[in-house]
Structure formats: C-alpha cells, structure tokens
Amino acid sequence: MLLDSLTCCLVIKKNRQNYVDMLMSLAIGLQRISEVLLYQDYEVKLKTLIQCLINVHEIESDPLTRIKMNIVILKFPISPIGGLGCVKEYVEALLRLLESWTMYQVYGAELFTSLIRHIDIELLLPVLVLPVNCQRLNNAITSILSESQDETLIEATLELVSSLRGVLNVELNADVNIPISRRMVGDLSLSLSFKEDPDHSLTIPIDVTIQESVYFLAANLISKDYKPIPVKIAPSYIFTKGSLEMTGKSWSFARNLLKERKIDAYKIIQYSEIFEITPEPLFGVDLHMLPTSDEILNCCQKPIISQEKLRISACTLFGTMLGYMDVDLHNDAVETINRFCDTLVLFVMQHTVQQSTDIPVSLDTVYSPELKNSLFGPPLHPSGIGLFIPKEEAIFSAFSDAIAALLSDGKEECCSCVKYFFNLFWTKSLELIHDPFWTYCRCSGFFDQFFLAMTHYAFTESWRFRLALCDVYEDITSYLPAVWSEHMISMLVRFVFSTTKVREWIELPL
C-alpha cells in the first residue's frame, strides 16, 4: 500500500518535503472516498504513519515541513474508534500548530475547538492534563492573547478557551524556560535611558535582561542555511495586522523589524562581563613542558569566570552560539566566538598539568561509586596529562553548560555550531604550539574533561542529545590524533551502544 511506502520514505530519506506533500494530497483524496475506512488494515497502517510523523517531526530541520506534518496527521480520515487510539498524537499535532506561525495557529485553534466539540471531553482529559501538555497549551494561549493583534487568531483562540470550559483549571501564565539564577550578585545591573527622557535612567538586573534576550533569540532564530521563503523570516515571529496594512512589502517590513530587534537583543547579551575579560598572557609558560598542579596553584591567577557568575556566563555563551546560527547575527557572533576561543585556549594551556591525585577523573559528586560504575562503566584510566581547574574557576562549567543546552534538541545546525567551535579550538592551539604531538598533549586533558561532562549530561537529557553528541564525537576524532580515541575507546564504545539502545526504544511501535 502507498501508505507503507511513504512511511518508509519518511524514515530513510533526509529530504522529506516531497513525501509530506504527497501525503497531504493522498489525505485530501481519501476524504472523498466514503468506503476508505473499510479498506483492509487501513487504520492500522494510518496509526503507524501518524506515530512515524510525530517521531520524524523531532529531527526534521525545515520548519515548513514540520508544520505540514502536523496538518497531515489531522487530514487523514479515521473512524471514531480508530481516533481514540491516536488521541495522544492528535493533541500533540494540535499543540504544535498552536506553537507555530499565525496562519497555522488559527488553523490549529479551529481544529482543536472542533475536536473538543465533536468528542467527549473526558476522552481528551487524560492527555490534556499531563503537566507537559497543560503547560504548553497554557503558554501558547497566553502568548497569543497577550502578543497577537490578529483578530481572526484571537477570536479562534477565545473560542478554544470557551470550549475547554475550564477543564484544565490553571491560570494563563507563560514561563521562560531558560534556566538562570535570578539571585542578584553584587551590582550586576544594566542602566538604560530612552530618547524621550534622556535625563532619567532605568536599572534592570543584568541576569534577567540577558535571560530574556537569549529567550527572544532562541524563539526567533533564522538558520543561515535555511530558506523557506524568498525573504527569510522566523517561524515564531508574530506579525501585527497593522504592519501588514502599512506596506505592500509586508514580508520585508516584518523581516527588517525582526532583524533590528534581534541585533538589539544580541548587543544586550554582549554586555556580560564574560566577553570583557582579558586572560593572562603565557609569560613563563613552556608550551613543551607540563607543570604540576602545585606550580599552577602558586601562580595565584585570578578566575577568568568566577563561580558566582556561572549561570550568567553560561547563558551568555549559549546566546552567542545562537547568534552564530542566525543569519542576521552570524558575522558578529563569529568574531565573539573567536575571542572566547582565544581565552579558552590560553586557559587550557595554562592549566594542563602532569596527572596527579589532585586532578579528578570525574566531574560528578551526585552518584555513588556503585551507581556511577553501572552507568558509565569503569573509571577513565589516567593518561598522565590532566586539566587542573581551581575550585573558584567556572570557565569550563560555563562552557559545558552552554554546549549541553545547545545540543539538547539535537538540531543539525546546533551540531554544526559545536563542531565549528571545537575545530576552531584545535586549529588555534595548533597555530600556537606548531607541533601536532605537543598540541595534543596540551589539549588532551580538556577533551577528556569535556567527554566526561557530556557523558554525565547524557543520562539526564533526551535521546536527541545523545545522537547529537555522537555526531560531535565523530567529528572530533576525525582530526585529533588516534591516541586520544585509543585512550577513550572503552567509554566511547559504551556510550555509542547505550545511545543505540535508546534510539531503538524510541523507534519501537507504540
């Protein structure tokens, strides 16, 4: 059957746009056939297709194709009994439409309302009251009612709220999902003044300001490799009806307005102290000799990033890497990332020492030795070289937190950004030392620590994070000397097999 063939193509093909369009045409055609529900195994095959579309949606890079997948799920005819077996998938598709562009938000709200009115609300409740779904619906409705000026969308959303009849019993209130401490440290604040009243200024906590700016960039990112329409526009950007009436070139107008706002948000992020630091020069450091940890401690070096500013620094790095992926901010972000990479290279050169008992081989303090051994396998065998990080220094923690946040959803462009940074780190180190062997000696402790940190993250992050990490590891091992892969082989193999098991479990039919 054609459904089986198209389902297989969605899984094995990278360019899925044509197959999704074929599914859309097929769904519309089947709506005209009254006896389609009588076809042998039709609803079984349809349920498999719907579950496949839900899973493939997570790895599809084209936002327009992702939206079409959700519409396709809702277009295929299905009997009331068959539909009960796909309530979870239907709710997921409708939520995704509410989280997309204005025109599709209207469509999603109308379909959601229709679904609620034509079936028993009690059948939907077990899925709707799930904390994740409840919060997503809450955030989507709040965002539309508070920010949109499209009358059609607002009316459709109010109809949806009316149809829900208060069954969720929650207050509409959207949360920012970027974790950063709101506790003020010292005088970390930003003073702002406005053209209308230049004599008066407004003081805003810098951590909250950076957080909100990063959130805006994440919500409106336009990949530099993505061209959905002639004029690039972010999927989440909200168009006002007035703006569309003001100009005949509405897309260009909205596009320029969005670009200006993103540039402003990016500039705010760069106010963070992390990019104002100047690392100590390598005076007195022999790049071909490895000091001991005691020698490093005796240098009395100031922390590049202190522990008290860890969360702000991590959020700043994350926002900068988002800028690297954004077509509007890419050039500025490349320069910023280069500066931070210089700082990190100098830090690694200064703190790579001969292996000793003072250098931990693991970063966690949460797991018991028994549990740690079961999760991560035997401890990494010391190589004789390690990265010594003083207790008050947070540069590595900020860096690893930002990388973990970037890889959390497994997007291809995020992987490319991380691979670019590590390749840049290796290239700069090689240019500094001029010897591949000694470059590896100076950098191996850093790569060891990074691998251990990411492995610990992997057991609390999604399966997409693991897949993205495998992609990054494959790229790193392509240019690092083979001795590093041989040193890490037991942990690398264990991690790959663990990831394979998780992926197999995810892809099992429900």
N, C-alpha and C positions, 0 to 999 in steps of 0.2 A: 504493500500500500504506500501511496505517496507520503502519508504522514510519517511512516517509519523512515523513509529515505531522507526527508527533510530534518527529522530529529537527529539522525546520524550526522548530517552535514553541519548542524549547529554545534556539535561537539568537536568534530575533527577539523573544521575549517576556521581559519583566523578571520577572514573577511566574510562576515555573516549577513551583510546588508541585503544582498540579493535574495538570500534564502528567507529572511524575515519578510521581505516584500512578497515573495511567493506564498508564504503562509498567510499573509494578510489577504491576498487575492483569493486563496483557497477558502479561508474562513467566510468571506463575503459571499462566495459562490455557494457554499454549503448551507448558508442561511436560507437560500431559495429552494432547497430540496427538503420537502416535508418528511420524507422517509429516511433521512440521513441517520436518525437515531436507531433505526432498525438494522443498520449495517453491522455485520459480524465483527465483534471486538472493537467497534469504533470508539466507545467511551473509554475502554482500557488503553487504547493507543493514544487517545486525546489526553488522558491523565498523565501518561508518560511524557508527552510533548510539553504539557504545562509545567511539570516538575523540571524538565530539562531547560525550559525558558527561564524559570526562576533561578536556577543554578548558573546558567551561562551568563545571565544578566550581570552577575558579580564580576566577571572577568572581561566583559565587553568594554572596549575603550571609547567607542563612538557614542556620545550622549543621545543623538537622534535615534540610533538603532536600539539603544536601551529603552527609550520611550516607546518605540514601535513594538518591542517585545511585550510590554505590559498591555498595550492595546490588543495585540493578537490574542493574548490569554483570554481576554474578555469578549472577543469577537466570535469565537467558535461556539456553535450551538451545542447545548448539553441538556440532558433531562434533569428535572428537579432532584431525582435520586442521585444521579451522577454528580451533580453540582455540590451536593452535601459532602462528597468526598474530596472536594477541591476548595472548600471554604477558606482554608489557610492560605492557599495560593492566590485566590481571588482578592482577599483582603490585602495581601502583600502587594499585588499589582495595583490596586486602587490607592494604597498609601504612596507608592512610588509616583503615581501620576499626580497626586496632591503635592508632592515634593519637587515637581518639575517646573516647566515653563507655564506662563499664564494661560495660553490657549489650551494646553493639556490639563492644567489644573481645573479649568471649567469642565472639561470632558470628564475628568476623574470625579469631581464633586457630583455631577449629574448622574453618573453611573453608580456611584456609591449610594446616593439617595434612592435610586431606582431599585438597587439590590435590597436595601433595608425595607422598602415598602412592599416588595413582592415576595419576601420570605419571612418566616417567623424570626423576629429579632433575637429570640432565645437561642437560635441556632448559631448566630454570629457572636454572641456574648463570650463564649469560651475563648475565642480568638481575639476579640477586641479588647478584653480586659487584661490580656497579657501585658506586663509592665512596659515592655519594649514597644508594642503596638500602640498602647494607650498614650505613651509619651510622644511617639511620632505623630499620631493623629492630633494630639494636643498642640504640638509645636507647629504643625502645618496649618491648622485652623487659625491659631494665634498670629502667625506670620502673615497670612492672607488678610485677616481682618484689621491688623494694625498697620500694614505697609502698602497693600494694594489699593489703587484707585480705579481699578477696572470694575464698572458697575455690574457687568454680567457675572464676573467671578465672585464678587461679594454676595450677590443675590443667590447664586448657586450654593455658596458656602453656608449662608444663613439657612437655606432650605435643608442642607445636610445636618446642620446643628439641630434644627427643628425635628427632623426625622429621627435623630438619635434619642430625643425625648429624655435627655439627662441620664441615660443608662450608664454612662461612664462615671458620672458624679465626680468630676475633677474640675478644678479651676483652670481656665485657659491661661497658661503662662509658659512661655518658651525659655528654655535654658541654653546657656552657652556651654558647649561640650569640650572646650579646650581646657585641660587641667592646668591650673597655675594658682599658686598661693595668693590669696588676697590680703594676707597679713603684710602690713607695711613694715619695711625695714629702713630705719634711718629716715632720710629725707628724700626718698625715691618718689619724686613727683614731677609733673610737667606743667609749666606755666604757659597759658595760652591767652592771647588777646585777639580781638576782632576789629576789622576795619571800621565798623560803625562806632566803636567805642574804644579807641586805642589806649586810653589812659587807664582803663580797668582791665585786670587780668583774671583768669580763672585757673585755679590749681586743681589738677586731676592726678590721682595716683598713677604712676608710670606702669605698674604691673597690670592694672585694669585696662589702661589705654592700649598697651601692647597686645593684651589678650583680645580685645575687641577688634583691633586692626588685623591681627592674624586670622581671626574668625571671618572677617569680611573678605580677605584674600582667598581663603580656602573655599568660601561659598561662591566666589565669582572667578575662579581660575579658568583661564583660557589657554589650553595647551598650545605650545609653539608649533607642534606637529599636527594640530587638528584644524580642519577646515570644513565645518558643517554647512556653511552658507557663504556666499560671496563676501560678506562682511562678518568677521569673527565677532561673536557675542557670547557671553557666558550663559549657560543654561539656567542659572538661578537668578539672573538679573531681573528685577521687576520693572516693567515698563509702565509708565503712567499714561493714562488716556490723553491727558493734556499734551504731553510731549509728542505723541503720535500725531496730534492735530496741528501742532505748531510748524511742522516742516514736512515737505514732500519726501525728504530723505530721512525717514524716521529711524531706520536701522543705523545709519551713520551717526545721526544725532545721539542716539542712545549709546552707541559704541564709544563715541568720544567722551560722553559724560561719565560712563563707567571707567574708562581709562584714567581720567583725571582723578576720580575718587580712589582708584587703586594706587596711583602714584602717591597720593597724599597719605594713604594708609601705610604704604611701604616706607615713606620718609619717617613716619612716627616710629615704626619698628626700629629704624636705624639710630634712633636716639638712645637706644640701650647702650650701656657702658661697655658691653662686650666688644663692640667694634671701635671703641676709642682706646683700647689697650695697646701698649707697645711692649712686646716681650723683650726681656733682657737679651742683649747680644751674646753670641757664643764666644766671648772672650775667655781664654783659658781652658776651653773645652777641646780636647784632642778627639777628633772625629774617628780616629783609627785606634783609639784606646777606650776601654769600657771602665768607668769608675765604679766604686762600690756605693751602696746606699748611704753609708756613713758620710762619704765625701759629698754626696748630694745634699744631705741634711746640713752639713757645715757651711754650705753656701748661703744660707739664710735668705733664700729667694722669696719674694712676695708672691702670693697666689695670683695667677692670671685671672681666674674666676673663683670667687670665694663661695663657700657652701651656702651662705645666707642669700646669695643671688642666683642659686642654681636654677630655680624654676623660671625666673625671668630670662636667664641666658638660654635655657633650652627652648623656651617659646620663641625667642628672638631668632635662634638658629633655624628652627622649624619654619618660621615666616620667611626667612631669607631663601631657604630652599624652595618654598612655594613660589617665590619670586623668580627663581631660576627656571621653573617650569612654565611660567606665564609669559606669553608672547609680548605683553606690554612692559614687563619688568625685567626681562631676561638679561639684557645688556648690563644694567645696573647691578643686578644680582651676581653676575659672573665676576665683576670687579670685587664685590663684597666677599664672595666665597673665596676668591684668591687671597684676600687679606687674611681671612680667618685661617685658611690652609697654611699660610706662612707662619702664623702664630702656633698652630698645632705642630707643624714640622719642627720648629725650634724647641717647643716643649718636649717633644719626643726625643730629640737629640740630647737635650739636657738631662733627661730623666731615665734614659735607658742605661741600665747598670748590669753588672755581673750578678747572676742569680744567687740569692741567699734566702735564708729563712724569713727575712723581713719582707719579702715580696710575696704576697698572696697569689695562689694559682687559681683562685675562685673569687667571685665578687659577692656572693650571697652570704647572708647571715641568717636567713629565714629557715632553710631546710636543715633537717637533721642529717648527720652523715649517712644513715641508712637510706633515707628517702632520696638524698642527693645522688647516691650511688645508683639507685634504681632508675632515676630519671635521666641522669647524664652519663652514667657509666663510670668507669674508673677515673680518678683524677688525672688531669693532663700531666704527663711526665715533664719535669723541668728541662729546659733546653740549655740552661747555663746563662741565658740572657732574659732579662725581665724589665718591665716598665714600672718604675717606682713612683707611686703617686702619693704625695703627702696628704694627711688627713684633712687639712684645710683647703686643699686644691679640688676644684669641681669642674675643671675643663673637660675631662674625659666623661664624667657623668652627664654633663650638659650635652655633649656631642652624642653619646649613645642614646640618651632620651629622645633627642631630635630625630636621629636616624630611625629609631623604633617607631616613633609617631608617623614618620614619612612612609614607612613600609607596611603600616598596619592594614591598609586596604588592598595591598598587592598590585596597585596600578602600574602599568608598564612605564609611564613617564616618571613615576616615583623611583622605580628601579634604575632607570637611566640616569637620574639625578645623582643617586647614591654611587653608582658605578663611575660617573664622571668625577665625583669628589675623590674617591679612593685612587683612581688613576692619576689625578692631579697630585695627590699626596705623594704617591710613589715617584712621579716624574720630578717634582720639586726636590725630594730627598736625594734622588739620583744626581740631579744637577749640582746639589750642594756637596756631595761626597766624591762624585766622579768615579766610583768603584762599585760595581753591582754587588760584590760579595759583602763589602763593609756597609753598603746601604741596607742590604738585607739584615745584617747583624744589628744595625741601629733601629730598624723598623719592626723586626720580628716580634718583640715584646708588645708593641702596640697592636699588631694584628692578632696576637694571641688573646690579649685582653678584650678586644672587640668581639672576637668569636665567642668567648666565654660569656660576655654580657648579652649578646644577641641570643645565644642558646638558652639563657635563663629567661629572657623575654618571651621566647617561643612557646613556653609552657603556660603562659597567661594570655597570649594573643591568639588571633584567629588562624585558621589553616591558610588563608591568603598570605599572612605574614610569613609563614614558613616557606611557601612557594617562592615568594619574592626574595627571601634570604638565600635560598638555593641558587637563584639566578645571580645574585650578587657574589656569592662564594665562587661560582663557576667563573665569573669574570676575573675576580681577584687571583685565583690560582692560575689563570692564563698568562700572567706576567710576573708573578712572584717566582723566585727560584723553586725548583721542585722539592728542595729540602724542607720548605715550610709545609707543603702538602704531606710529605712523609712524616713530619713531626705531628701533624694534626689528623692523620689518616683515620685513626680509631674513632675519634669524635665526629669527623666529617661523615664517615660511613654510617655511624649510628644515627646521626641527625637526618641524613637523607632517607634512610629506611623508616625512621619514625614519621617523617613527612609523607612518605608514600602511603603508609598505613592510614594516616589521617585523610589523605585525598581519596583513597579507596572507600573509606567510610562515608565521606561526604557524597560521593557519586553513587552509592547504593540506592536502588529504588525504594521509595518510602512505602 
